[in-house]
Amino acid sequence: MKTDIDRHIEKHLKNNEFKIYFDRAEAKRKIAQKVAVLRKANHLTQTELAREVGTRQQVISRLENPTDNRLPSLDFLNKIARALNKRLVLSLE
């Protein structure tokens, strides 16, 4: 059963500009969540992961923050993946 918010989003997703921003926010949320889950599964602090990829803890914190609208570069995501013993996989759907 759809909630009021589901119906509201569904209605606005018909607007191309809204859909672009919505999809971008959803991608950022998924990246943030995945990095945080993998970092914790590897028993790393944000500081330790930052050290592994050659950046500062604040950068990792921003990356894991789904409300920060900056998208990381593919190069940076690849560094994160390697530090977490993973490989970066992209998908076009």
Summary of the structure (lengths in Angstrom):
residues: 93
radius of gyration: 15.6
end to end distance: 25.3
largest distance: 46.4
contacts: 208
relative contact order: 0.13
helix: 65%
strand: 0%
